């Protein structure tokens, strides 16, 4: 198949959606498919990322390094590209991104079916009432349009699927997030008392809760230490709070690190995940399990599914610091059995790409049966 991902960002831009798209695109090329990624940035370019062709258009505007907007007339340009390259399936991701709207509209003009994957599990969480109102308005307009006009809607967790269905009234199929397979036969330490936080250092992610919990456990006599991994605008505040709590020699506030370093830090450790944001499915949960670690988390998408499958995951009954401390005490006293390679295999990208391939083939067959061959320029509106 000839597949085009139409997204706002792509690595080296950092984010969960970007990582998802990059791994899925790479694995689809490994299965023999031709893949293009169309995205936006300040500087346009054309490059190869392995076997994936990345075409970066110039953004007309950008909001907080998260939302980029295409230039006027971009929908027509992309529709022509889809026809010229005989694209058979378009893949879009997250309902509120401008490129998701552009991708759906361009695909409809070109007669190409769209598979949309939803990564959020609720309306955007924000301490700003203006941001909350604005994002909800976008969801109720742009988001609904994208979800209702895609040929198939996928969602990275059960919670994401339920949210997409509530938002637009269409059925969303669960397509869980995934990770790269762990290195086989590697020795991993058993260090349950090494606590690790992974995430952007921003409001709502829980970095300050993590530091307070480490301080509380040490005051209770637990011999724990930790790492705080992630960059963000509150990183200096994290350094100061760490020092104020007397943890300067206990918790290493490292800032942003690469994926390999994250997984090395998680090996045999306990991931502490006190986020209150509207997450889709955090791959960090899977990475901790893949590296022989354990997870203690607030209720987040994917956590209960993993726990029900026998993973060493403790889910706090409440999203508060006391509940997290209690769950960590239990996990430190009686650590769950670490997962092995066979248990994590269904959660890796090679398996997930085969699943996506099957879905795309179904969508393409359905589109050909109702609207003629994709990529011929025959409108499906």
N, C-alpha and C positions, 0 to 999 in steps of 0.2 A: 504493500500500500504506500501511497504518497500522502504524508501527514504533515500538516502545518500547525504548529503551536502559535497562537496569537496572544501574547501576554505583555504586561507592562514592563516587567523586569526579568533579567536572566543573569546568572553569574558572569562576572564577579560581584554583581550586586547581591547583598546578603539578605536572606529571608527564607522562611519555610516554604512558601510557594515556589520561589526560585529553585530551591534544592529539589523539591518534588519534580518540577518540570525537567530540570537537567538530568536527573537520574532516570526518569521515565523515558525521555527522548533518547538517551544513550542506549538504554536496554532495548528499545524498539529498533534501533539501527542494528544492534547485535542479532536481532531476530530476522534481519534482512530487509527491513522497511526503509524507505527514504524519508528523512525528516528535516524539516525547516523550522526555525524559530524566528518569528517576527516580533521585535520588541522595540522599546524606546530608550533613548539616552540623550545627553547633551551633545555628544559627538557621534555622528552616524558612521557605521562601518559595516563591512562584510568580512566574516571570518569563519574558520572551521573549528568546531569544538569536537575533536575526534571525528566521527562520521556525520555529525550534526552540522548543518549549514545555518549560521546565525546571521540574520539580517537586521541591523539596528537602524531604525529611523530616528530623525531628529525630533525631540519633544518640543512642543510649543510652549509649555509651561510645566511647572513642578510645584507640588505642595509638600513641604516637610520631608523631602527625600523619599516619600512613600508613593504618592500619586503623581504620575506623569500623564500629560495630555497629548494626543496626537495633533498634528497640524491639520488645518482646514483642507478638505479634499482627500484625506488619507483613506477613507473608506473606499472611494473609487479606485485609488491606486492599488489597494490590497485586493479588491475584487478582480482587477485585471491580472494581478500576480497569480491569484488562485486559478484563473482560467489558463493563463499562459503556461503554468507549470503543471497543469492537469492534476491539481490537488484533489484527493478523494475524500479526506476527512479533515475537519478543522477542530482543534482542541483549544478550549478557553478555560480560564481558571479564576475563580472568585468573582462573585456577582457584581461587586461595586467598582471594579477597575475599568477605566475608560476603554482599554484595549479589549476587554470582554465584550462590551457593547459594540465596538467597531468590528470585532471578529464575527459576531453573530450577524450583523447587518451585511458585512462584505460577503460572508458565506452564502447568505440568502440571495444576494444579487447574482452570485456565481453559480448557484445551484449545487452547493456543497453542503453535506450534512455536518452538524455541529455536535460534539460531545463536550458538555460543560461539566467541570469538576468544581464543587463547592468546598471551600476550605474553612469557612467560618461556621460557628455553632450558635450564633446569636447576633443581635445588633451590636455595633461597635461599643465597647465599654470606654467611657471617658469621664474624667472629673469636670470637664468643660460642658456646660449645658448647651452651648452653641455648637460644639463639635458633635455632641450626641444627637441634637435635633437635625443638624445638617446630614449626618451619616444615615440617620433613619429615613430622611426624605429621599436620599439617593437610593436606599434599599427598596423603598416603596414605589419607586419609579424605574430607574435604570435596572436595579436588581431584579425586579419582577419581570421586566422585559426580557432580560438575558435568560432567566430561568424558564420562562414560558415559551421562548422561541428556539431553545436548543432542542435537538432531536432526541438526545438522551442526557439526563442529569445524573451525575455521580456525586458522591459526598464522601469525605475522608473519614467519617465516623458516623455512628448511629445518631449522635446528637446533631451533627451537621445535616444529615439526611432529614431529620425531623424538622429542623429549622427551615430548610429549603422548602419542604412541603407546606409548612405553616405560612411561609412568606408568599408563595405563589400558587399553591394548590395543585402542584404536580408531584408525581412520585419520583423520589430520588433513590437511587441504588447505592448501597454502601460499597465504597471502593477504598479500603483502608490505606492509610499512609504506610510507607515501608522504609527500609534502610538497606545499605550495602551489606552483604554478608560479612560476618566476622572472619578474621584470619583463622583458618583451621589449625587445630592442634597447638594453639598458643597457650602457654602457662599464664594463668591469671591469679593475682593475689587474692586472699580472702581477708578483706579489711572492712567489715561492716561498719566499724566505728569511724571510717573516713567519710565525711558527709560532703556532698557536692551539690552546688547550685549551678544550673546552666540556663542562661536566658539573657535577654537584653536588660540592662540596668535602667529600667524606666518604671514609672508609677504603675502599680497593679501587678507587676511580674513577681513580686514577693521577695526581693533581695534583702530588704530590711527585716522581714519576718524570719528569713533564714538566719541572719546574724543573731537576732535576739534568741532564737531557739537554740543555737549552738551555745550561747552564753548561759542560758537556763540549764541545759543538760550538763554543762561543766560544773555549774554551781551545785547541781544535784549529785555530783561525784562521778559522772560518766566521762571516761577518758576518750573524748572525741576531738577530732580536728577537722579541717575542711578546706575547700576551695570554692571560690566564687568566680565563675567563668562567664564572661559576656561584657560587651561594651555598651555604651549608652550615655546620655546626658547626665545621669546621676552617678557616674562612676566615682567622681571625687567625693561625693557624699558617702558613698559606700566605704571608701578608704577611711574617712573621718569617723564614721560610725563604728567601723571595725576597731579603730584605735580607742574610741571612747568606751567601748565595751570590754576593753582589755584583751582583745583577740588578735592583736597585731602579730604575735608569734604563733597563733593557732590557726587562723584562716588566711590563706593566700588569695588575695584579691588580684587576680591575674589579668582581668580585662578580656578582650576578645582574643580567642585562639582558634586554630584550624580544627577541622573535623577529626583528624587523626589524634590531635592532642586532647580533644574532648573525650574521645573514646578511651584513650590511655588513662585519663583521670577517673573515668567511671569504672574502670576494670576492678571488679571485686568490691566496689564501694557502695554507698547508699545514696541514691539520688533523692534530693529533697526538693519537692515541686509545689511551692505555695502560691501559685498564680491564681488571680481572680479575674483575669481577662477572658474574653470570649474566644477560647482556643478551638482549633479544628481537631487536630490529632498531633500531639507533640511527638516527633520522632525521637526525642531525647529519652522518652520512656523505653522505647525499643532498644536504643543504643545501650542504655544501662543494662538491660536484660541480656543483650547479645554479648556483653563483655563480662558476664558472670556477676553482675551487681544486683542490688535490690532497689525497690522504689517505695518511697513514702510520699503521698501526694494528696492535695486537696481533690475533691471530686472534679475530674476533668474528662473530656471525651477520650474513650479508649481504655481508661484505667480499669473499669469494671469488667470489660471484655477480657482483658489480659488476666485479671485476677481469677475470673471464672475458668480460664484455660489452665490454671495452675501456676501462673507466674508469681514470683515473690513480690507482690504488690500490696501495700497497705493503703487503703483509701480512708481518709479522715471522714468521720460522720459530719463534721462541720468545717466551714472555711474560716477557722480562727486559730490563733497561736496556741491556745491551750489544747485544742484537739490535735494539732500537729505534734506538740510535745508528747502527748500521751501515745500517739501512734508510733513515734520514734522510740520511745521507751520500750514499747512492746517489740518493735523490730530489732532493737539492739539486744534485748533479753533473749528472744527466740527468733533468730533470723530464718527466713524462708529458704527453701532449697533452691539454689541457683539453676537457671534454665540451661539446657544443653543445646548443641547445634540443631538437633532434630526439631526441637520445640520452636526455635526462632526462624527456621527455614521458610515457613509459610508467610513470614512477615518481611521477606527480603525482596529487592527489586526484580531479580530474575523471575520470580513467581508472579509478582504484581504486573510486570510487563506482558506476560503471557495472558493474564486476565484481561488487560486492556486491549490486547490484540484481538481476543475473541469478541469483546464488546464492539470494537470498531468494525469488525467483519459483519456482525449482526446489523449494526446501524447502516453500513454501506449497502448491504443486501436489501434492507428495507427501503432505503432511499432510491435505489435503482428500480425497485418494484413499483414505486409510486410516482417518481418524477423523472425517470430517465437517468442516464449515466451522469455521475457527479463530475464536476469540472468542465462541463460542456457549455456553461454559460446560460443554461436553461433556468429561468427563475423559478423558485419554489414558493414564492409569495402568493 
